């Protein structure tokens, strides 16, 4: 009752019950592992691409 009184006797549900959904927990070690995997794939793709460029006599990617 004190809470209702402190809210000027407003009975709006949103004053007393939160409808916000909690944000999902981010596990940084998982994100870092995903980042490493993506970087590895990029490195492999760049290596293959550079092989094609070399065969064509074109400048390689850095």
PDB file as gemmi writes it, atoms N, CA and C in Angstrom:
CRYST1    1.000    1.000    1.000  90.00  90.00  90.00 P 1                      
ATOM      1  N   UNK A   1       0.827  -1.192   0.000  1.00  0.00           N  
ATOM      2  CA  UNK A   1       0.000   0.000   0.000  1.00  0.00           C  
ATOM      3  C   UNK A   1       0.871   1.255   0.000  1.00  0.00           C  
ATOM      4  N   UNK A   2       2.009   1.177   0.670  1.00  0.00           N  
ATOM      5  CA  UNK A   2       2.884   2.351   0.697  1.00  0.00           C  
ATOM      6  C   UNK A   2       3.411   2.670  -0.701  1.00  0.00           C  
ATOM      7  N   UNK A   3       3.700   1.621  -1.462  1.00  0.00           N  
ATOM      8  CA  UNK A   3       4.196   1.826  -2.822  1.00  0.00           C  
ATOM      9  C   UNK A   3       3.124   2.491  -3.678  1.00  0.00           C  
ATOM     10  N   UNK A   4       1.883   2.047  -3.542  1.00  0.00           N  
ATOM     11  CA  UNK A   4       0.779   2.646  -4.309  1.00  0.00           C  
ATOM     12  C   UNK A   4       0.595   4.101  -3.897  1.00  0.00           C  
ATOM     13  N   UNK A   5       0.669   4.351  -2.616  1.00  0.00           N  
ATOM     14  CA  UNK A   5       0.521   5.723  -2.133  1.00  0.00           C  
ATOM     15  C   UNK A   5       1.667   6.599  -2.647  1.00  0.00           C  
ATOM     16  N   UNK A   6       2.898   6.051  -2.667  1.00  0.00           N  
ATOM     17  CA  UNK A   6       4.042   6.836  -3.141  1.00  0.00           C  
ATOM     18  C   UNK A   6       3.947   7.132  -4.639  1.00  0.00           C  
ATOM     19  N   UNK A   7       3.126   6.353  -5.350  1.00  0.00           N  
ATOM     20  CA  UNK A   7       2.890   6.591  -6.778  1.00  0.00           C  
ATOM     21  C   UNK A   7       1.582   7.335  -7.010  1.00  0.00           C  
ATOM     22  N   UNK A   8       1.173   8.132  -6.041  1.00  0.00           N  
ATOM     23  CA  UNK A   8      -0.047   8.941  -6.118  1.00  0.00           C  
ATOM     24  C   UNK A   8      -1.274   8.093  -6.430  1.00  0.00           C  
ATOM     25  N   UNK A   9      -1.333   6.912  -5.867  1.00  0.00           N  
ATOM     26  CA  UNK A   9      -2.463   5.987  -5.996  1.00  0.00           C  
ATOM     27  C   UNK A   9      -2.742   5.586  -7.445  1.00  0.00           C  
ATOM     28  N   UNK A  10      -1.708   5.646  -8.271  1.00  0.00           N  
ATOM     29  CA  UNK A  10      -1.842   5.211  -9.659  1.00  0.00           C  
ATOM     30  C   UNK A  10      -1.807   3.692  -9.690  1.00  0.00           C  
ATOM     31  N   UNK A  11      -2.774   3.087 -10.385  1.00  0.00           N  
ATOM     32  CA  UNK A  11      -2.841   1.630 -10.468  1.00  0.00           C  
ATOM     33  C   UNK A  11      -2.433   1.114 -11.849  1.00  0.00           C  
ATOM     34  N   UNK A  12      -1.684   1.910 -12.588  1.00  0.00           N  
ATOM     35  CA  UNK A  12      -1.188   1.448 -13.883  1.00  0.00           C  
ATOM     36  C   UNK A  12      -0.267   0.246 -13.672  1.00  0.00           C  
ATOM     37  N   UNK A  13      -0.556  -0.815 -14.391  1.00  0.00           N  
ATOM     38  CA  UNK A  13       0.206  -2.052 -14.225  1.00  0.00           C  
ATOM     39  C   UNK A  13       1.687  -1.828 -14.508  1.00  0.00           C  
ATOM     40  N   UNK A  14       1.980  -1.005 -15.500  1.00  0.00           N  
ATOM     41  CA  UNK A  14       3.374  -0.799 -15.885  1.00  0.00           C  
ATOM     42  C   UNK A  14       4.208  -0.150 -14.781  1.00  0.00           C  
ATOM     43  N   UNK A  15       3.554   0.454 -13.810  1.00  0.00           N  
ATOM     44  CA  UNK A  15       4.289   1.021 -12.678  1.00  0.00           C  
ATOM     45  C   UNK A  15       4.807  -0.052 -11.733  1.00  0.00           C  
ATOM     46  N   UNK A  16       4.185  -1.192 -11.727  1.00  0.00           N  
ATOM     47  CA  UNK A  16       4.495  -2.215 -10.729  1.00  0.00           C  
ATOM     48  C   UNK A  16       5.043  -3.505 -11.328  1.00  0.00           C  
ATOM     49  N   UNK A  17       4.787  -3.721 -12.621  1.00  0.00           N  
ATOM     50  CA  UNK A  17       5.234  -4.953 -13.267  1.00  0.00           C  
ATOM     51  C   UNK A  17       6.020  -4.576 -14.519  1.00  0.00           C  
ATOM     52  N   UNK A  18       7.249  -5.023 -14.582  1.00  0.00           N  
ATOM     53  CA  UNK A  18       8.082  -4.732 -15.746  1.00  0.00           C  
ATOM     54  C   UNK A  18       7.768  -5.721 -16.859  1.00  0.00           C  
ATOM     55  N   UNK A  19       7.593  -5.196 -18.070  1.00  0.00           N  
ATOM     56  CA  UNK A  19       7.346  -6.061 -19.222  1.00  0.00           C  
ATOM     57  C   UNK A  19       8.604  -6.218 -20.076  1.00  0.00           C  
ATOM     58  N   UNK A  20       9.685  -5.606 -19.632  1.00  0.00           N  
ATOM     59  CA  UNK A  20      10.943  -5.689 -20.387  1.00  0.00           C  
ATOM     60  C   UNK A  20      11.518  -7.096 -20.263  1.00  0.00           C  
ATOM     61  N   UNK A  21      11.993  -7.605 -21.398  1.00  0.00           N  
ATOM     62  CA  UNK A  21      12.624  -8.917 -21.391  1.00  0.00           C  
ATOM     63  C   UNK A  21      14.109  -8.735 -21.104  1.00  0.00           C  
ATOM     64  N   UNK A  22      14.673  -9.604 -20.300  1.00  0.00           N  
ATOM     65  CA  UNK A  22      16.102  -9.469 -20.004  1.00  0.00           C  
ATOM     66  C   UNK A  22      16.939  -9.757 -21.251  1.00  0.00           C  
ATOM     67  N   UNK A  23      18.049  -9.043 -21.370  1.00  0.00           N  
ATOM     68  CA  UNK A  23      18.936  -9.262 -22.508  1.00  0.00           C  
ATOM     69  C   UNK A  23      19.676 -10.583 -22.320  1.00  0.00           C  
ATOM     70  N   UNK A  24      19.935 -11.268 -23.420  1.00  0.00           N  
ATOM     71  CA  UNK A  24      20.644 -12.542 -23.291  1.00  0.00           C  
ATOM     72  C   UNK A  24      22.071 -12.308 -22.789  1.00  0.00           C  
ATOM     73  N   UNK A  25      22.550 -13.254 -22.014  1.00  0.00           N  
ATOM     74  CA  UNK A  25      23.903 -13.160 -21.477  1.00  0.00           C  
ATOM     75  C   UNK A  25      24.905 -13.431 -22.599  1.00  0.00           C  
ATOM     76  N   UNK A  26      25.919 -12.595 -22.676  1.00  0.00           N  
ATOM     77  CA  UNK A  26      26.958 -12.760 -23.693  1.00  0.00           C  
ATOM     78  C   UNK A  26      28.177 -13.375 -23.027  1.00  0.00           C  
ATOM     79  N   UNK A  27      28.593 -14.510 -23.557  1.00  0.00           N  
ATOM     80  CA  UNK A  27      29.765 -15.187 -23.015  1.00  0.00           C  
ATOM     81  C   UNK A  27      30.941 -14.818 -23.908  1.00  0.00           C  
ATOM     82  N   UNK A  28      31.822 -13.970 -23.371  1.00  0.00           N  
ATOM     83  CA  UNK A  28      32.898 -13.419 -24.179  1.00  0.00           C  
ATOM     84  C   UNK A  28      33.846 -14.482 -24.707  1.00  0.00           C  
ATOM     85  N   UNK A  29      34.058 -15.542 -23.964  1.00  0.00           N  
ATOM     86  CA  UNK A  29      34.960 -16.592 -24.449  1.00  0.00           C  
ATOM     87  C   UNK A  29      34.392 -17.252 -25.705  1.00  0.00           C  
ATOM     88  N   UNK A  30      33.068 -17.400 -25.777  1.00  0.00           N  
ATOM     89  CA  UNK A  30      32.437 -17.964 -26.976  1.00  0.00           C  
ATOM     90  C   UNK A  30      32.545 -16.996 -28.153  1.00  0.00           C  
ATOM     91  N   UNK A  31      32.337 -15.719 -27.887  1.00  0.00           N  
ATOM     92  CA  UNK A  31      32.439 -14.709 -28.935  1.00  0.00           C  
ATOM     93  C   UNK A  31      33.869 -14.661 -29.470  1.00  0.00           C  
ATOM     94  N   UNK A  32      34.844 -14.738 -28.565  1.00  0.00           N  
ATOM     95  CA  UNK A  32      36.250 -14.711 -28.974  1.00  0.00           C  
ATOM     96  C   UNK A  32      36.587 -15.944 -29.810  1.00  0.00           C  
ATOM     97  N   UNK A  33      36.079 -17.102 -29.423  1.00  0.00           N  
ATOM     98  CA  UNK A  33      36.318 -18.328 -30.194  1.00  0.00           C  
ATOM     99  C   UNK A  33      35.715 -18.202 -31.588  1.00  0.00           C  
ATOM    100  N   UNK A  34      34.528 -17.629 -31.683  1.00  0.00           N  
ATOM    101  CA  UNK A  34      33.903 -17.403 -32.993  1.00  0.00           C  
ATOM    102  C   UNK A  34      34.746 -16.445 -33.838  1.00  0.00           C  
ATOM    103  N   UNK A  35      35.257 -15.401 -33.203  1.00  0.00           N  
ATOM    104  CA  UNK A  35      36.094 -14.432 -33.904  1.00  0.00           C  
ATOM    105  C   UNK A  35      37.353 -15.096 -34.455  1.00  0.00           C  
ATOM    106  N   UNK A  36      37.989 -15.932 -33.648  1.00  0.00           N  
ATOM    107  CA  UNK A  36      39.190 -16.633 -34.104  1.00  0.00           C  
ATOM    108  C   UNK A  36      38.878 -17.551 -35.281  1.00  0.00           C  
ATOM    109  N   UNK A  37      37.741 -18.219 -35.235  1.00  0.00           N  
ATOM    110  CA  UNK A  37      37.350 -19.114 -36.326  1.00  0.00           C  
ATOM    111  C   UNK A  37      37.118 -18.324 -37.614  1.00  0.00           C  
ATOM    112  N   UNK A  38      36.472 -17.169 -37.507  1.00  0.00           N  
ATOM    113  CA  UNK A  38      36.221 -16.335 -38.682  1.00  0.00           C  
ATOM    114  C   UNK A  38      37.545 -15.815 -39.249  1.00  0.00           C  
ATOM    115  N   UNK A  39      38.442 -15.385 -38.363  1.00  0.00           N  
ATOM    116  CA  UNK A  39      39.739 -14.892 -38.834  1.00  0.00           C  
ATOM    117  C   UNK A  39      40.518 -15.993 -39.543  1.00  0.00           C  
ATOM    118  N   UNK A  40      40.422 -17.221 -39.053  1.00  0.00           N  
ATOM    119  CA  UNK A  40      41.097 -18.350 -39.689  1.00  0.00           C  
ATOM    120  C   UNK A  40      40.522 -18.598 -41.083  1.00  0.00           C  
ATOM    121  N   UNK A  41      39.201 -18.549 -41.205  1.00  0.00           N  
ATOM    122  CA  UNK A  41      38.566 -18.740 -42.512  1.00  0.00           C  
ATOM    123  C   UNK A  41      38.967 -17.634 -43.488  1.00  0.00           C  
ATOM    124  N   UNK A  42      39.056 -16.409 -42.990  1.00  0.00           N  
ATOM    125  CA  UNK A  42      39.472 -15.290 -43.840  1.00  0.00           C  
ATOM    126  C   UNK A  42      40.897 -15.515 -44.331  1.00  0.00           C  
ATOM    127  N   UNK A  43      41.763 -15.936 -43.434  1.00  0.00           N  
ATOM    128  CA  UNK A  43      43.156 -16.183 -43.799  1.00  0.00           C  
ATOM    129  C   UNK A  43      43.266 -17.273 -44.862  1.00  0.00           C  
ATOM    130  N   UNK A  44      42.508 -18.349 -44.693  1.00  0.00           N  
ATOM    131  CA  UNK A  44      42.532 -19.445 -45.668  1.00  0.00           C  
ATOM    132  C   UNK A  44      41.990 -18.990 -47.025  1.00  0.00           C  
ATOM    133  N   UNK A  45      40.920 -18.219 -47.009  1.00  0.00           N  
ATOM    134  CA  UNK A  45      40.330 -17.733 -48.257  1.00  0.00           C  
ATOM    135  C   UNK A  45      41.288 -16.776 -48.963  1.00  0.00           C  
ATOM    136  N   UNK A  46      41.953 -15.922 -48.187  1.00  0.00           N  
ATOM    137  CA  UNK A  46      42.899 -14.982 -48.782  1.00  0.00           C  
ATOM    138  C   UNK A  46      44.080 -15.732 -49.399  1.00  0.00           C  
ATOM    139  N   UNK A  47      44.521 -16.782 -48.740  1.00  0.00           N  
ATOM    140  CA  UNK A  47      45.621 -17.586 -49.273  1.00  0.00           C  
ATOM    141  C   UNK A  47      45.225 -18.233 -50.607  1.00  0.00           C  
ATOM    142  N   UNK A  48      44.031 -18.817 -50.672  1.00  0.00           N  
ATOM    143  CA  UNK A  48      43.544 -19.413 -51.925  1.00  0.00           C  
ATOM    144  C   UNK A  48      43.410 -18.349 -53.016  1.00  0.00           C  
ATOM    145  N   UNK A  49      42.876 -17.207 -52.631  1.00  0.00           N  
ATOM    146  CA  UNK A  49      42.685 -16.121 -53.588  1.00  0.00           C  
ATOM    147  C   UNK A  49      44.036 -15.653 -54.138  1.00  0.00           C  
ATOM    148  N   UNK A  50      45.026 -15.540 -53.263  1.00  0.00           N  
ATOM    149  CA  UNK A  50      46.351 -15.115 -53.698  1.00  0.00           C  
ATOM    150  C   UNK A  50      46.985 -16.130 -54.642  1.00  0.00           C  
ATOM    151  N   UNK A  51      46.688 -17.403 -54.457  1.00  0.00           N  
ATOM    152  CA  UNK A  51      47.196 -18.418 -55.382  1.00  0.00           C  
ATOM    153  C   UNK A  51      46.635 -18.182 -56.786  1.00  0.00           C  
ATOM    154  N   UNK A  52      45.350 -17.887 -56.863  1.00  0.00           N  
ATOM    155  CA  UNK A  52      44.734 -17.590 -58.161  1.00  0.00           C  
ATOM    156  C   UNK A  52      45.344 -16.327 -58.777  1.00  0.00           C  
ATOM    157  N   UNK A  53      45.519 -15.302 -57.948  1.00  0.00           N  
ATOM    158  CA  UNK A  53      46.100 -14.057 -58.449  1.00  0.00           C  
ATOM    159  C   UNK A  53      47.516 -14.290 -58.965  1.00  0.00           C  
ATOM    160  N   UNK A  54      48.278 -15.108 -58.243  1.00  0.00           N  
ATOM    161  CA  UNK A  54      49.647 -15.398 -58.652  1.00  0.00           C  
ATOM    162  C   UNK A  54      49.661 -16.120 -60.002  1.00  0.00           C  
ATOM    163  N   UNK A  55      48.752 -17.077 -60.179  1.00  0.00           N  
ATOM    164  CA  UNK A  55      48.664 -17.792 -61.453  1.00  0.00           C  
ATOM    165  C   UNK A  55      48.340 -16.844 -62.607  1.00  0.00           C  
ATOM    166  N   UNK A  56      47.572 -15.810 -62.312  1.00  0.00           N  
ATOM    167  CA  UNK A  56      47.185 -14.847 -63.345  1.00  0.00           C  
ATOM    168  C   UNK A  56      48.213 -13.730 -63.516  1.00  0.00           C  
ATOM    169  N   UNK A  57      49.232 -13.734 -62.662  1.00  0.00           N  
ATOM    170  CA  UNK A  57      50.261 -12.698 -62.742  1.00  0.00           C  
ATOM    171  C   UNK A  57      49.796 -11.359 -62.216  1.00  0.00           C  
ATOM    172  N   UNK A  58      48.829 -11.373 -61.314  1.00  0.00           N  
ATOM    173  CA  UNK A  58      48.289 -10.138 -60.739  1.00  0.00           C  
ATOM    174  C   UNK A  58      48.876  -9.914 -59.349  1.00  0.00           C  
ATOM    175  N   UNK A  59      48.834  -8.668 -58.866  1.00  0.00           N  
ATOM    176  CA  UNK A  59      49.366  -8.398 -57.520  1.00  0.00           C  
ATOM    177  C   UNK A  59      48.540  -9.122 -56.452  1.00  0.00           C  
ATOM    178  N   UNK A  60      49.245  -9.593 -55.430  1.00  0.00           N  
ATOM    179  CA  UNK A  60      48.606 -10.345 -54.353  1.00  0.00           C  
ATOM    180  C   UNK A  60      47.962  -9.407 -53.339  1.00  0.00           C  
ATOM    181  N   UNK A  61      47.017  -9.943 -52.611  1.00  0.00           N  
ATOM    182  CA  UNK A  61      46.397  -9.195 -51.516  1.00  0.00           C  
ATOM    183  C   UNK A  61      47.368  -9.152 -50.340  1.00  0.00           C  
ATOM    184  N   UNK A  62      47.366  -8.065 -49.592  1.00  0.00           N  
ATOM    185  CA  UNK A  62      48.282  -7.978 -48.427  1.00  0.00           C  
ATOM    186  C   UNK A  62      47.888  -8.924 -47.312  1.00  0.00           C  
TER     187      UNK A  62                                                      
END                                                                             
